Amino acid sequence: MLEITDLVHSYGSHRVLDGVSIRAAEGELVCVVGPSGCGKSTLLRSVAGLIRPTGGRVLIDGQPVERIPDNLAVVFQDYSRSLYPWMTAANNVALPLRRRGLDRRRRRDAAMAALDQVGLADAAEKYPWEMSGGMQQRVSIARALAYRPSLLLMDEPFGSVDAQTREDLEDLVLRVCAHHGMTTLLITHDIDESVYVGDRVIVLTRSPARVAADLPVDLGESRDQIATRQLDAFVRLRAEVGRLVRGGSPTPTVLEKH
Amino acid sequence: MEHARVLRGVAGVAGFLAAAEIVGATGLIDDRFLPRMSTILRGAAELLADQEFLADARATLVAWGLGLLLTVAVAVPAGLALGALPPVERAVRPLIEFLRPIPSVAVIPLAILLFSDNLHLRVAVVVYAASWPIVINTIYALRDVDPLAKETLRSFGFGPVSVLLRVALPSAAPFIATGIRVAAGTAVILVISAELLAGGAEGVGIYIMEAAGGNRMDLMLGATLWAGLFGVLSNSALVAVERRLFRWHDVRAGAAR
């Protein structure tokens, strides 16, 4: 569904991405984890068509990304800057639907349905600044959902909320992505999170970023904040990802499964 | 707190008036040059029943309102265009930097030559002078729009014009409104200045000149007082509108402080 091949990007003479290749199958939730400043966001912005990469290719459903594709949505880390403070939650969610050619009423209905999915049906008429950080990020997620993208991109979506809210949002994303069968690329620097949420974890190296490892996550479909994190498989995988993020080399036992 | 603030303001004004009255009463200032404060206030009150003054005030108000409306209609789109197109802005910038420091009152003689109609003259002068704060505020506000806010809409496939109108314009609106408020104040100054310099049939400026000619210092200063009061009132009215419309902006600015 998503094919990133040999993606290279430089800012001036500073190379950020050094031949990154990632594939995601239909409905897969792929986590990209890497050290801070390794070019994860540049990767996401290239996929979203927000920047034109220096080299390489991004295909979504076989179509090369040349301008901004209309079948993807992005959830940014900084919800307070990404939501529009002059609009209510419902209007924030409904706004992108103008691109879908829906009339006012149907935009409104779709927005309400999406807000309901993220548990914010009662907060539709609130303004973002009247909400907690977790609620605001739910609105951002609802906005992406309502757009019905075939590819969802998330850039450190839980990076600005507290631990409890973070867990709730992780479960929310797992639920809605599975429900809609959306292919999702989630960028994070949090090792735990990448293993907990992902169907696969891609580890990037320090800048300039290359793919250090592509690890399948064998934790089953349904996950639980307490039970899943206690599983041996989870603990082992987390340790492996941690080692790789710190620049270690892959452990053969984990790679065997791949 | 709001109450205490108003109370202090009132106390300040009352104190000033009382002090001015006392200075007048001691005979320190000859009241042929400057009438006593009570005389001026009485003159100002008299004006409210003066049909001639009321007609003049209405004429000034019309010129002010039309001028400001036209200013907004011209300056906001101009500011948006310049703010959205940096190359054009860079090209026009030297011209703006040259014209802006010229005291606007200095263009009134030119306007007198260009316009035969007195209303047109005043409106034109207002548009010239009051456009600057709006244009400048709009340019800077557009430059400061959060890039992530724009990028969000862009990521949903919206084009540059949509991003300008749906994100940049609303984000910049509180600053544009401040520019309009400054422009409203400038417009009062310019309308009355134009009336004083260009003469004409009606306007508060004309009334002031005539009162001065008739040696009615009380009426002259009374009329001036009303002009000042109008400036204060229009400013507060616009502040109230801004607070109401841009509550989201105040809340945000408050959180950032």
Interface residues (C-beta under 8 A of the other chain):
Chain A: A48 G49 L50 I68 P69 D70 L72 A73 V74 F76 D78 R81 S82 Y84 P85 W86 L95 P96 R99 Y127 W129 Y147
Chain B: D146 L148 A149 E151 T152 L153 R154 S155 F156 G157 F158 R166 V167 P170 A173 F246 W248 H249 V251 R252 A255
